[in-house]
Amino acid sequence: MKTQSCVEVKNEWGIVAARQAGRTLSKELGFGNVDQARITTAISELARNIYLYAKRGEIKLDVLEEPSKFGTKKGIKITAVDSGPGIPDLRQVMVDGFTTSSGLGAGLPGVKRLMDDFDIESELDKGTTITATKWLR
């Protein structure tokens, strides 16, 4: 696994930079337009959550390569990390329509649907780490 990009998110420009880095990398890896949009949307949501709830953090983009029965499987792994307040109820934030902001509530459940793999770890007063992976088809 090679880290391709690490974008600090501390303002709205960080959200834009993370989105652009994701779009560029997904295009370079050969993802089609629809999957590029899925990846970019997931990054946007994760970066926006960092900015709104933790105030600062980072989005890391890694290229994944794994052996498969058809050769080498490639993908992109997004890791959103912050040292914010943490999420008190992980089950609640994963319910469609739940929102603590004025957003639409698509949030983390939406990210999970857009991506192939999704994992979230959060500890109160220590922060949150979310990983999401999209595999090239």
Sequence and secondary structure as in RCSB ss.txt:
>XXXX:A:sequence
MKTQSCVEVKNEWGIVAARQAGRTLSKELGFGNVDQARITTAISELARNIYLYAKRGEIKLDVLEEPSKFGTKKG
IKITAVDSGPGIPDLRQVMVDGFTTSSGLGAGLPGVKRLMDDFDIESELDKGTTITATKWLR
>XXXX:A:secstr
 EEEEEEEESSHHHHHHHHHHHHHHHHHHT  HHHHHHHHHHHHHHHHHIIIIIS EEEEEEEEEEEETTEEEEE
EEEEEEE SS  S HHHHTSTT  SSSS S HHHHHHHHSSEEEEEEETTTEEEEEEEEE  
